[in-house]
Every structure is written in C-alpha cells, then in structure tokens.
Amino acid sequence: MWLVLTFISATFIGIYEVAKKFAVKDNEVWLVLFFTSLSAAIIYAPFIVLSQLQLLPPDFMLFVPTMTGKEHGLVLLKTSLVLCSWVLSYFALKHLPITIAAPIRSTSPLWTILGALLIYRESLSGQQWLGVVVTLGFFFMFSQAGKAEGVNFRTNKWVGLALLAAMFSSSSALFDKHLIRNIDKIAVQAYFTLYQVLLLAPVVFVIRRTAPPSTSFQWRWAIPIVAVFLLLADFFYFSALNQPDSLLAVVSTIRRGSVLITFALGAWLFKEKNLWRKGVFLLGILAGLMILLLS
C-alpha cells in the first residue's frame, strides 16, 4: 500500500512542478512563493478552526488534533527546511529549462538514501538496491544533457541553487519520517501550511522594502493550483510514511520519479530542446522505478 501511495504522490508532484513553472515564468518569485503558501494555508485553516472548536468528529479524514509545544517546534523546524528548499528551487526553476531543473532537483534521493541508511538503519533487498542504483544513475546522466543547451553544471549559479534545494529537500525528507511516526500526519501538514505564511511574510516584507523587484508581480491561477497539487502530493506522501513497513529510501526515490511527468508535460507545454537524449535517460529512470515497484 505504501508503494501505491508513493506513486500517487509522485504523480501530483510532477503536475505541481509544471504548474510552478507557469507561476514563476516572468514573475516576481518571492510573491509567487508567498501567495502559493497563503493559498495552502487558506485551504487548511477552516479544518484547524473547526477541529479546535470540536465541530468535526475525531475520525473525520481532515480532523486536526491538538499538538504540544514541542511538536509545534518540530513542525516549525520542518517548515524552515522546506522553505529554504523552495526558495532556492523557485529561483532555479525560473532561470533553467524545466527539463533540466526538475531532474537536478531529483538528485535529492541520493542524500536521503544515505541518511536513511545511517540514521534509521534501513536495509534494502538486493532488488531494491538495484532499482535505487539504476534510478539514481540515470538521474545523474541528466547533468550531461544540460551541456547541449549551454548549461554548464560547474559554473551556472542556478544549477548550484537547484543542487542546494535538493540537499535541503533531502534533509526535510529525513526529518519527515521521525515526524510522521510520532505526530499525527494531518496535524503536521495543517500547521506546516500556517507556519509557511508566518515565516515568509516578514521575509517578503523586508525584501520588498529594501530591494526593488527584478520583475513585476502578475496574479495567475497557476499560483493556487500549485498549492492544491502540493497539498495532495504531501497528503499521500505522509500517508505512505505512516505505514509501518515503509522505507524512506525507496519512498524518496519513487517520489522523484515525478520527473517523468514533469518532463512530458514540460516538453509539450514549453517546447524545450534536446528532448530525445533526455528521453533516453527517462526510460532508464522508468526502468529503475519499475524494479522498485516490483520488489
């Protein structure tokens, strides 16, 4: 079941990445990020209020239980890690082709797997190791495809931001397993959306006051759509992690298989170049994911 939940989450992540590209294209990144976070918070706020007022039954799917001060602190820490990843990835996505930016971000399972093996003492079967190695190997080959489009992975600062985003994303993923096994998954997701807004609001205010924006802000319906698909992706992701037998190393690898959807939609919608070579690497990624799915 946790494999199925993870694949559903990966599907929503792929669509989310494409919607995010639409949202940030020729747009003010900081405000796009803020209004995306605000949209997610608006969706969850009524469930938090109704749950606290005991107007929702505890067995309701989106009931938000009360958390302790320590648990709020842990969710706040997770939010900080995710926002660091998001800020970096939003800027990288704005300046890189989506068929390059998304695969770079997808290297995060490499760091997550190492952490899962060292921190959580997870052990993988031989077939699972084969699936992970094949998947990550073809992710790495994407770096070579970027050279054909003039993107030098050693000197391009946007590539550097995308890699840093992947590392912060990996840190958050390692933390997620501890959170979801100890705190109600709906509470984590609900308060995570609120803390995004609380952390971003002062940062965006200071930046807007002190530094003139490089581009003007344009409201687009892609902004709330980004929030909706991310909430759906995280809901299924947390549900997968909540399964006692789930392996974080495998979950993280499959989730980054969302690049398949991002690539297909991005190639069609944004008419990007060098698709045949990237397509070959995607077939390799698909093979690795199939090995994991059948393990």
Summary of the structure (lengths in Angstrom):
residues: 295
radius of gyration: 18.8
end to end distance: 13.0
largest distance: 58.1
contacts: 1019
relative contact order: 0.23
helix: 79%
strand: 0%
